[in-house]
Amino acid sequence: MKCSACYSEMVNKKGEIDLRIGGRLFIVRNVIYEECLSCGEKVLPPEVSEFLFEKIKNEDFIEQIIHVPILDGTYG
């Protein structure tokens, strides 16, 4: 598969991705996806995406508090 952002070749991977849906951050572990080694674009297979969105809709997930570094991007 070619990357829709830069048209480079995508590779299959399994790992952790983050999704931002409805103003919330979801961390998805042990998921299969394709990633562009050139630009970092990540794409979920349609069936995986449907499965995850169904879990989110049904609130079938655990909530955990994690500490995330936050930077102020204001310059000058």
C-alpha positions, 0 to 999 in steps of 0.5 A: 500500500502507498502512503496517501500523504507522501506516496511512499511504501507503507509497512505492516506493524503491530504496536501502540497508536494514539487516537484523538476522537471527540476531544479525547485521547485514546491509547490503543495497544497491541493493534495492527496497522500500516505505517509510512517509514518516510513521513510516519503516517499510520493507517488502521485496516477498516475492520480494525477501525470499525472494531475500535470505534464500536468499543469506544461507542460502547465505552468498552475500555479501561481508563488510566491516568498517565502523565504526558509532557506538555510544551508551550509552543509560543515562540518570541 
